[in-house]
Amino acid sequence: MKYSKQIKSISYLKAHTSELIDEVTETRSPMIITKNGEAKAVVIDVRSYEKSQETMALLKILALSDQQIKEGKYKPVDEAFASIRKRVKKSK
């Protein structure tokens, strides 16, 4: 994706908000907003935002898991499943 076509000034955003929102929603491409020639904000559609948040949550889980493995805070699979089975039987 070439971001050079996805850069608009804040004055363009002010004058064409509805069109810009429609474009971002339709293309699902982010729009970079500049102020005084500097990139200041990014406008993205809601679905892309939600997807990125889900991805970040998964990455955080992976990072936490990696840290726990390094700290030795894990069980072998057979022990983990045995523990789960035991809890399930107790709850019935």
Stockholm file with secondary structure:
# STOCKHOLM 1.0

chainA/1-92         MKYSKQIKSISYLKAHTSELIDEVTETRSPMIITKNGEAKAVVIDVRSYEKSQETMALLKILALSDQQIKEGKYKPVDEAFASIRKRVKKSK
#=GR chainA/1-92 SS CCGGGGEEEHHHHHHSHHHHHHHHHHHCCCEEEEETTEEEEEECCHHHHHHHHHHHHHHHHHHHHHHHHHTTCCCCHHHHHHHHHHHHHHHC
#=GC SS_cons        CCGGGGEEEHHHHHHSHHHHHHHHHHHCCCEEEEETTEEEEEECCHHHHHHHHHHHHHHHHHHHHHHHHHTTCCCCHHHHHHHHHHHHHHHC
//
